[in-house]
Amino acid sequence: MEIEFVGAAQCVTGSKHIVRTDHATLLLDCGLAQGRRRESFELNAHLGLDARSIDAVILSHAHIDHSGALPILVKNGFDGPIYATPATRDLCAVMLEDAANIQISDARYVNKVIERDQVDMDAVEPLYTEADVVRVLERIVSVPYHRRIYVGKGVHLTFLDAGHVLGSAVTVLDVEGTKKNERLIFTGDLGRRNMPILRDPETPPGATTLISESTYGDRLHRPIEEMEGELAAVLKRTYDRGGKVIIPSFSLERAQEVIFVLKKLQAKGLMPKMPCYVDSPLTVKITDIFKLHPECYDEETRALVTSSSSPFDFEDLRYVSEKEDSKALSSSGEPSIVISASGMCEAGRVLHHLKAGIESEKNTVMLVGFQAQHTLGRRIVERRKRVKIFGVERDLRAEVVVMNGFSAHADQDDLVSFAKGCRDQGELRKVMLVHGESGALGALRSKLGEASFDDVTIPARGDRVRFGQ
């Protein structure tokens, strides 16, 4: 038995890992790579695997760097089942459709700029359409948490709660071996403990092999409670300058968490009298899907919903769906909070808000999630003097605030604790680290070594690692 690492190996995006046994070939996740436009387009267009050889896909969660290449896989000939939790299936319906529409819209806009301004760039083509998304949705099989199902000869699947985003799952694969049965664990993206809205991650018993994410393997997060005071201070000083707070946010989970904290600030009287706009049709749809899945909530959030007090609504909060309303908001000079996708500033309406506001010292750009290398979000985090938006360089004069305390990813302590929990409840022999940049991967491997994990590897793209006995 072996695992081939196709994506998110020694990098963060484009999660794809092939599990091969004597009788089945399974793909863990099928995400889009993000980063340099030309490089990521090539990686996404060709996938790096034979789609027809895959018997089934097991999807950890709906984030686009884990699910966004599924339509390409289907276009390339995959015709098997895709297993996901019910919430992930519902989220994919809107997120993949949105990804297709954004690709089409952004390609049209960028190509118009290239032609009009004679910009030295290649024309952009969308990777897939809504029709390809529909073909994906037809293949998704919903599997609730804790239900063990057959997914291939000699292989059974169980999903546990990963606590990362709505519907996110730790994948548990029970594989019949020649000499001994194996239990392979794939974290997907692992969540943090004691975060608002969702339940804490679950640790599976009986693990023999672990594939672990390592996005924040080199750092520790501050408690979410500390973020409230810092966010209140950012809002006040931006309001006093007469500016906007622009928050590029992942539509899934991060936007809802920020809204949840803003609701708390307003209730405590710590938020200036400024309107808050959620300018993302996708976020509006996702927030509605949240309301359909209370099985994923923690006790605090479930109690709010039961008391008819929505965690995702408060006075002065407005959800924006129409394009004309978004354009008016982008050109408005009133002090306000604008939450808009995408989280890494690579596509979507947030680009228009950044284009309009990034050159003003009155405004603040607040990053609340991980920014992968070579993305616009990463360049803003690095506070480059000039950044390129829609192919045109602009001065970065706005204040930049990074608040990783909102991150839904486990930090170093969480990841080590999860691995220890797997070892304490099983016969864990091998750990493979994925979904991280070099510094995070190396730091986490060192930390696991200090905790007496003997076999910890960092596979590169294309590596094949044997497991089992």
C-alpha positions as CSV (number, residue, x, y, z in Angstrom):
1,M,0.0,0.0,0.0
2,E,1.2,3.5,-0.8
3,I,0.3,7.2,-0.8
4,E,1.3,9.5,-3.6
5,F,1.5,13.2,-2.8
6,V,0.2,15.2,-5.8
7,G,-0.7,18.6,-4.2
8,A,-0.2,20.5,-1.0
9,A,3.2,18.7,-0.6
10,Q,5.8,21.2,0.7
11,C,3.3,23.9,-0.1
12,V,-0.1,24.9,1.2
13,T,-2.7,24.8,-1.6
14,G,-4.0,22.3,-4.1
15,S,-4.6,19.4,-1.6
16,K,-4.5,16.0,-3.5
17,H,-3.2,12.7,-2.1
18,I,-3.7,9.3,-3.8
19,V,-4.1,6.2,-1.6
20,R,-3.4,3.0,-3.4
21,T,-4.1,-0.5,-2.0
22,D,-4.1,-3.9,-3.7
23,H,-7.7,-3.4,-4.8
24,A,-8.6,0.4,-4.7
25,T,-7.3,3.8,-5.7
26,L,-8.7,6.6,-3.7
27,L,-8.1,10.4,-3.9
28,L,-8.0,12.4,-0.7
29,D,-9.2,15.9,-1.6
30,C,-9.0,17.5,-5.0
31,G,-8.2,21.2,-4.5
32,L,-7.1,24.2,-6.6
33,A,-3.5,25.4,-6.3
34,Q,-3.2,29.1,-5.7
35,G,-0.3,31.5,-6.1
36,R,1.5,32.8,-9.2
37,R,-1.1,33.0,-11.9
38,R,0.7,31.1,-14.7
39,E,2.2,28.4,-12.4
40,S,-1.1,27.7,-10.6
41,F,-3.0,27.6,-13.9
42,E,-0.7,25.0,-15.2
43,L,-0.9,22.9,-12.0
44,N,-4.7,23.1,-12.0
45,A,-5.2,22.5,-15.7
46,H,-3.2,19.3,-15.7
47,L,-3.9,18.1,-12.1
48,G,-0.9,15.7,-12.0
49,L,-2.9,12.5,-12.0
50,D,-4.9,10.2,-14.2
51,A,-8.5,11.0,-13.4
52,R,-9.8,7.7,-14.9
53,S,-7.6,5.7,-12.6
54,I,-9.4,7.0,-9.4
55,D,-12.1,4.8,-8.0
56,A,-13.4,7.3,-5.5
57,V,-12.7,10.7,-4.0
58,I,-12.9,11.4,-0.2
59,L,-13.4,15.1,0.4
60,S,-12.4,16.5,3.8
61,H,-14.1,19.9,3.5
62,A,-15.4,22.5,1.0
63,H,-12.6,25.1,1.0
64,I,-11.6,25.6,-2.6
65,D,-7.9,24.6,-2.0
66,H,-9.4,21.2,-1.1
67,S,-12.5,20.9,-3.4
68,G,-12.0,23.4,-6.2
69,A,-10.4,21.1,-8.8
70,L,-13.2,18.5,-8.6
71,P,-14.9,19.9,-11.8
72,I,-11.5,19.5,-13.6
73,L,-11.2,15.9,-12.4
74,V,-14.7,15.1,-13.7
75,K,-13.9,16.9,-17.0
76,N,-10.9,14.7,-17.3
77,G,-12.9,11.5,-17.1
78,F,-13.4,10.6,-13.4
79,D,-16.8,8.9,-13.0
80,G,-16.7,7.5,-9.4
81,P,-18.4,8.6,-6.2
82,I,-17.2,11.6,-4.1
83,Y,-17.7,11.1,-0.4
84,A,-18.3,14.1,1.9
85,T,-20.3,15.1,4.9
86,P,-23.9,16.5,4.3
87,A,-22.7,20.1,5.2
88,T,-19.8,19.8,2.8
89,R,-22.0,18.6,0.0
90,D,-24.4,21.6,0.5
91,L,-21.4,24.0,0.7
92,C,-19.8,22.6,-2.5
93,A,-23.1,23.3,-4.3
94,V,-22.6,27.1,-3.8
95,M,-18.8,27.3,-3.5
96,L,-18.0,25.5,-6.7
97,E,-20.6,27.4,-8.6
98,D,-19.2,30.6,-7.3
99,A,-15.6,29.5,-8.2
100,A,-16.8,28.8,-11.8
101,N,-18.5,32.2,-12.0
102,I,-15.6,34.1,-10.6
103,Q,-13.2,32.4,-13.1
104,I,-15.5,33.5,-16.0
105,S,-16.0,37.0,-14.6
106,D,-12.4,37.7,-13.7
107,A,-11.2,36.3,-17.0
108,R,-13.5,38.6,-18.9
109,Y,-12.5,41.6,-16.8
110,V,-8.7,40.9,-17.0
111,N,-8.8,40.2,-20.7
112,K,-10.6,43.5,-21.2
113,V,-7.9,45.4,-19.2
114,I,-5.2,43.6,-21.2
115,E,-6.7,44.7,-24.5
116,R,-7.6,48.2,-23.4
117,D,-4.4,49.1,-21.6
118,Q,-2.0,46.9,-23.6
119,V,-0.9,45.2,-20.4
120,D,1.9,42.6,-20.9
121,M,0.0,39.6,-19.7
122,D,-1.4,36.4,-21.2
123,A,-5.1,36.2,-21.8
124,V,-7.0,34.3,-19.0
125,E,-9.2,31.3,-19.6
126,P,-11.6,29.8,-17.0
127,L,-10.8,26.3,-15.9
128,Y,-14.4,25.1,-15.8
129,T,-18.1,26.2,-16.1
130,E,-21.3,25.7,-14.1
131,A,-22.1,22.6,-16.2
132,D,-18.9,20.9,-14.9
133,V,-19.9,21.8,-11.3
134,V,-23.3,20.1,-11.8
135,R,-21.6,16.9,-12.9
136,V,-19.6,17.0,-9.6
137,L,-22.7,17.5,-7.4
138,E,-24.3,14.5,-9.1
139,R,-21.4,12.3,-7.8
140,I,-21.3,13.5,-4.2
141,V,-22.5,10.9,-1.6
142,S,-23.3,12.4,1.8
143,V,-21.9,10.5,4.8
144,P,-22.7,11.7,8.3
145,Y,-20.1,11.9,11.0
146,H,-19.4,8.5,12.8
147,R,-21.1,6.4,10.1
148,R,-18.7,3.6,8.8
149,I,-19.2,2.9,5.1
150,Y,-17.6,0.7,2.4
151,V,-15.8,2.7,-0.2
152,G,-13.8,0.1,-2.1
153,K,-12.7,-3.6,-1.8
154,G,-11.0,-3.9,1.6
155,V,-11.5,-0.2,2.5
156,H,-14.0,1.4,4.9
157,L,-14.4,5.1,5.6
158,T,-15.5,7.0,8.7
159,F,-15.7,10.8,9.1
160,L,-15.0,12.5,12.5
161,D,-15.5,16.2,13.2
162,A,-12.3,18.2,12.3
163,G,-13.7,21.4,13.9
164,H,-12.1,23.5,11.1
165,V,-15.1,24.7,9.1
166,L,-18.8,23.7,8.8
167,G,-18.8,20.0,7.8
168,S,-15.0,19.6,7.9
169,A,-13.9,16.0,8.6
170,V,-11.0,14.0,9.8
171,T,-10.9,11.0,7.4
172,V,-10.5,7.6,8.9
173,L,-9.7,4.8,6.4
174,D,-9.7,1.2,7.6
175,V,-7.6,-0.8,5.1
176,E,-7.2,-4.5,4.9
177,G,-3.5,-5.4,4.7
178,T,-1.8,-8.6,3.7
179,K,-0.5,-9.2,7.2
180,K,-2.4,-6.7,9.3
181,N,-5.2,-4.2,9.0
182,E,-4.2,-0.5,8.9
183,R,-6.0,2.6,10.0
184,L,-4.9,5.7,8.0
185,I,-5.9,9.1,9.3
186,F,-6.0,12.2,7.2
187,T,-6.6,15.4,9.1
188,G,-7.7,17.5,6.1
189,D,-7.5,20.9,7.8
190,L,-7.6,20.6,11.5
191,G,-9.5,23.1,13.6
192,R,-8.7,24.8,17.0
193,R,-10.2,24.0,20.3
194,N,-12.5,26.5,22.1
195,M,-13.3,28.5,18.9
196,P,-16.8,30.0,18.4
197,I,-19.6,28.4,16.4
198,L,-18.2,24.9,15.8
199,R,-17.4,21.8,18.0
200,D,-13.9,20.9,18.9
201,P,-11.9,18.5,16.7
202,E,-12.2,14.8,17.5
203,T,-9.2,12.4,17.8
204,P,-9.6,9.0,16.2
205,P,-8.5,5.8,18.1
206,G,-6.5,3.0,16.5
207,A,-4.4,5.1,14.1
208,T,-1.3,3.4,12.5
209,T,-0.5,6.1,9.9
210,L,-1.2,9.8,10.0
211,I,-1.2,12.5,7.3
212,S,-1.3,15.8,9.1
213,E,-1.7,19.4,7.9
214,S,0.9,21.8,9.1
215,T,-0.2,25.3,8.0
216,Y,0.7,26.8,11.4
217,G,3.2,24.2,12.4
218,D,5.7,27.0,13.3
219,R,3.6,29.3,15.5
220,L,1.1,29.6,18.3
221,H,-2.2,31.5,18.0
222,R,-3.4,34.0,20.5
223,P,-6.7,33.2,22.2
224,I,-9.7,34.4,20.2
225,E,-10.8,36.4,23.3
226,E,-7.8,38.7,22.8
227,M,-8.8,39.4,19.3
228,E,-11.9,41.2,20.5
229,G,-10.0,44.1,22.1
230,E,-7.6,44.4,19.2
231,L,-10.4,44.4,16.6
232,A,-12.2,47.1,18.6
233,A,-9.1,49.2,18.6
234,V,-8.7,48.8,14.8
235,L,-12.3,49.8,14.2
236,K,-12.0,52.9,16.4
237,R,-8.8,54.4,14.9
238,T,-10.0,53.7,11.4
239,Y,-13.4,55.3,12.2
240,D,-11.6,58.3,13.7
241,R,-9.7,58.7,10.4
242,G,-12.9,58.6,8.5
243,G,-11.8,55.4,6.7
244,K,-13.0,52.0,5.8
245,V,-11.9,48.6,7.3
246,I,-11.6,46.2,4.4
247,I,-11.5,42.6,5.5
248,P,-10.7,40.1,2.8
249,S,-12.3,36.9,4.2
250,F,-12.9,33.3,3.3
251,S,-16.6,33.1,2.7
252,L,-16.7,29.8,4.6
253,E,-16.2,30.0,8.4
254,R,-13.9,33.1,8.7
255,A,-16.6,35.5,7.6
256,Q,-19.1,34.0,10.0
257,E,-16.5,34.1,12.9
258,V,-15.7,37.8,12.3
259,I,-19.5,38.6,12.2
260,F,-19.9,36.6,15.4
261,V,-17.2,38.7,17.2
262,L,-18.5,42.0,15.7
263,K,-21.9,41.1,17.2
264,K,-20.3,40.6,20.6
265,L,-18.5,44.0,20.3
266,Q,-21.6,45.8,19.4
267,A,-23.5,44.2,22.3
268,K,-20.7,45.4,24.7
269,G,-20.8,48.9,23.2
270,L,-17.2,48.6,21.9
271,M,-17.9,49.1,18.3
272,P,-18.1,52.6,16.7
273,K,-21.4,53.5,15.0
274,M,-20.4,52.4,11.5
275,P,-22.2,50.1,9.1
276,C,-20.9,46.7,8.4
277,Y,-21.3,45.2,4.9
278,V,-20.9,41.6,3.9
279,D,-20.3,42.1,0.2
280,S,-20.2,38.5,-1.1
281,P,-23.2,36.7,-2.5
282,L,-21.3,33.5,-1.7
283,T,-21.1,34.4,2.0
284,V,-24.8,35.2,2.1
285,K,-25.6,31.7,0.7
286,I,-23.1,30.0,3.0
287,T,-24.5,31.8,6.1
288,D,-27.9,30.4,5.1
289,I,-26.4,26.9,4.9
290,F,-25.0,27.3,8.4
291,K,-28.5,27.7,9.6
292,L,-29.4,24.2,8.1
293,H,-26.7,22.3,10.0
294,P,-27.0,22.8,13.8
295,E,-25.4,19.3,14.2
296,C,-22.1,21.1,13.6
297,Y,-22.6,23.8,16.3
298,D,-21.0,24.0,19.7
299,E,-23.3,24.4,22.7
300,E,-23.0,28.3,22.8
301,T,-24.0,28.7,19.2
302,R,-26.8,26.1,19.4
303,A,-28.2,28.0,22.4
304,L,-28.2,31.3,20.5
305,V,-30.1,29.7,17.6
306,T,-32.6,28.0,20.0
307,S,-33.2,31.4,21.6
308,S,-34.0,32.9,18.1
309,S,-30.9,35.2,18.3
310,S,-29.0,34.6,15.1
311,P,-25.2,34.5,15.6
312,F,-24.9,36.0,12.1
313,D,-27.0,39.1,12.4
314,F,-26.8,42.4,14.4
315,E,-27.9,46.0,14.0
316,D,-26.1,47.9,11.2
317,L,-25.1,44.6,9.5
318,R,-26.1,44.4,5.9
319,Y,-25.6,41.5,3.4
320,V,-24.9,42.7,-0.1
321,S,-25.7,40.5,-3.1
322,E,-26.4,42.7,-6.1
323,K,-23.5,43.8,-8.2
324,E,-24.8,47.4,-8.4
325,D,-25.0,47.7,-4.7
326,S,-21.4,46.4,-4.5
327,K,-20.2,49.0,-6.9
328,A,-21.9,51.8,-4.9
329,L,-20.3,50.5,-1.7
330,S,-16.9,50.4,-3.4
331,S,-17.1,54.0,-4.4
332,S,-18.7,55.3,-1.2
333,G,-16.5,57.3,1.2
334,E,-18.4,56.7,4.4
335,P,-16.6,55.0,7.3
336,S,-17.6,51.4,7.3
337,I,-16.6,47.8,7.6
338,V,-16.5,45.7,4.4
339,I,-16.1,42.0,4.6
340,S,-15.6,40.5,1.2
341,A,-14.2,37.4,-0.5
342,S,-11.7,36.0,-1.5
343,G,-9.7,35.4,1.6
344,M,-6.3,35.5,-0.2
345,C,-7.3,38.5,-2.3
346,E,-6.9,36.4,-5.5
347,A,-10.4,36.9,-7.0
348,G,-13.9,38.2,-6.4
349,R,-15.4,41.5,-5.2
350,V,-12.7,42.2,-2.6
351,L,-10.3,43.1,-5.4
352,H,-12.6,46.0,-6.4
353,H,-12.7,47.3,-2.8
354,L,-8.9,47.0,-2.6
355,K,-8.5,48.8,-5.9
356,A,-10.7,51.6,-4.6
357,G,-9.3,51.9,-1.1
358,I,-5.7,50.6,-0.8
359,E,-4.1,53.9,-1.8
360,S,-5.7,55.9,1.0
361,E,-4.0,56.3,4.4
362,K,-7.5,56.6,6.0
363,N,-8.3,53.0,5.3
364,T,-7.3,49.7,6.9
365,V,-6.8,46.3,5.3
366,M,-7.3,43.7,7.9
367,L,-6.1,40.1,7.1
368,V,-7.8,37.4,9.2
369,G,-6.5,34.2,7.6
370,F,-3.5,32.5,6.2
371,Q,-2.0,34.1,3.0
372,A,-0.2,31.6,0.7
373,Q,3.0,32.6,-1.0
374,H,2.7,34.6,-4.3
375,T,-0.9,35.7,-3.5
376,L,-1.9,39.4,-3.3
377,G,-2.9,38.8,0.3
378,R,0.6,37.7,1.1
379,R,2.1,40.8,-0.6
380,I,-0.2,42.9,1.5
381,V,0.9,41.1,4.7
382,E,4.5,41.7,3.7
383,R,3.5,45.4,3.3
384,R,5.0,45.8,-0.2
385,K,5.1,49.4,-1.3
386,R,3.3,48.6,-4.5
387,V,1.0,45.7,-5.3
388,K,-0.6,44.6,-8.5
389,I,-4.5,44.6,-8.7
390,F,-6.1,43.5,-12.0
391,G,-2.7,43.8,-13.6
392,V,-2.1,47.4,-12.6
393,E,0.4,48.3,-9.8
394,R,-0.9,50.5,-7.0
395,D,0.6,52.2,-4.0
396,L,-0.1,50.4,-0.7
397,R,-0.8,53.3,1.7
398,A,-3.6,51.9,3.8
399,E,-2.8,50.6,7.3
400,V,-2.3,46.8,7.2
401,V,-3.4,44.7,10.3
402,V,-2.8,41.0,10.5
403,M,-5.0,39.1,13.0
404,N,-4.1,35.4,12.8
405,G,-6.0,34.8,16.0
406,F,-9.1,34.4,13.9
407,S,-7.5,31.5,12.1
408,A,-9.6,28.3,12.0
409,H,-6.4,26.2,11.5
410,A,-4.8,24.4,14.4
411,D,-1.5,25.9,15.7
412,Q,1.7,24.0,16.6
413,D,0.4,22.9,20.0
414,D,-2.9,21.8,18.6
415,L,-1.2,19.7,15.9
416,V,1.3,18.1,18.3
417,S,-1.5,17.4,20.7
418,F,-3.6,15.7,18.0
419,A,-0.7,13.5,16.9
420,K,-0.1,12.5,20.5
421,G,-3.8,11.7,21.0
422,C,-3.6,9.4,17.9
423,R,-0.5,7.7,19.3
424,D,-2.0,7.3,22.8
425,Q,-5.1,5.6,21.4
426,G,-3.5,3.4,18.8
427,E,-0.3,2.1,17.3
428,L,0.8,5.1,15.3
429,R,4.0,4.3,13.5
430,K,4.3,6.9,10.7
431,V,3.5,10.6,10.4
432,M,3.6,12.5,7.1
433,L,3.3,16.3,7.1
434,V,1.6,18.2,4.3
435,H,-0.2,21.5,3.6
436,G,2.5,23.8,4.9
437,E,5.4,26.0,3.9
438,S,9.0,24.9,4.5
439,G,9.4,26.8,7.8
440,A,6.1,25.4,9.3
441,L,6.9,21.8,8.1
442,G,10.4,21.8,9.5
443,A,9.3,23.3,12.8
444,L,6.5,20.9,13.3
445,R,8.7,17.9,12.4
446,S,11.3,19.1,15.0
447,K,8.5,19.5,17.6
448,L,7.2,16.0,16.9
449,G,10.7,14.7,17.2
450,E,11.0,16.2,20.7
451,A,7.8,14.4,21.5
452,S,9.5,11.1,20.6
453,F,7.9,10.6,17.2
454,D,10.5,8.6,15.3
455,D,9.1,8.4,11.7
456,V,8.1,11.8,10.6
457,T,8.5,12.7,6.9
458,I,7.8,15.7,4.7
459,P,7.0,14.3,1.2
460,A,7.5,16.4,-1.9
461,R,5.1,16.6,-4.8
462,G,5.3,13.3,-6.7
463,D,6.7,11.3,-3.8
464,R,5.3,7.9,-3.1
465,V,5.4,6.6,0.5
466,R,4.6,3.0,1.4
467,F,2.6,2.3,4.6
468,G,1.2,-0.8,6.3
469,Q,2.7,-4.2,6.9
